Amino acid sequence: MDEQRYQHFPWQNEQWRYLQQAMAQGRLPHALLLTGPLGLGKERFALSLAQSCLCQNRDVSGRPCGVCRHCQLMYSGNHPDLQWVRPEEGSKSGEIKIEAIRALTAGASLTSHTGGHKVIAIQPAHRMNHAAANSLLKTLEEPTPGTVMLLLTDQPARLLPTIRSRCQQVLFQPPDKQQALAWLSDRVTHADPGALLALANGAPLKAVTLDDAALLASRGEMLSDFLALGEDRRDPVRLAGQWTPFDRSLLLEWLAGWVIDLLRLKSGAPSPQLFNRDHVQALQMMADKLNSRALQRYLTRIYQARRLVDSNLNPQLTLEKLLIEWRACSRQAA
Ligand SMILES: [Zn+2]
């Protein structure tokens, strides 16, 4: 049995200590909003905190014992006092619906089965639709003693302000580079972990998922097609067709990263500050030909597309538009 498995990450020590202190003093907030970019381990932190709440023998630092009945139930994924709500698998809208929130909050389901804490996690919390969010709001307004709600999100601005104001926010930020690289060193095979970390915008868990030669090769090809389209050497509609099967969130994130790097290069940023420092030459050549204002406007368009990515019913059309706009953007004189 691996009792380390729900251990929070080293860069989360401060948040951990703060909440453990609150727990020891009996003032753990009834609702926590765990926010920060993806790839920092918010889910692991939530599991770790849940186990700490439920364990009967946690130590003075709040670390769960790993052997009591509660810890065993946690490891088997069947603790009756931990409920985890996500969008239904295969759901087209990707929403968390009111039925899921009602099931959590109805009758006695907010009370612990075992006489201790009850922990409810909602992830990603910004995927709750309007009805679901309103239903949760009622529960947040009348908290049940002993019940802790954990709302996880990388996009807190998409939550109802009334939900945000009823939760205590716990913010996670990328660790400093030295700490992240030390943690990454024996977890990735890439020759330059720093390049992975830059591409992951400093998020260590994301850097690990990017440590994939085939994925990085696809990214290289996509970037060169993107730059070629900027020189009118590709067809935007055909390219959109090729890219559509690819993970949309990741694609839009990369697209934004390329454009941000083009802007950074235009303003003379040194290559260590780039996301794509492994493609600096190709990006620099393109940057020299582009117009900063047009690039800024284009970046705004990518962000708009990113906000709609969860609910976008016609991804190919969106991509076609974005690529046609990119060709127009690259035709503007520098
Ligand atoms: Zn335990």
Residues whose N, C-alpha, C, O or C-beta is under 5 A from the ligand:
A	BS01	ZN	C55 Q56 N57 P64 C65 G66 V67 C68 C71
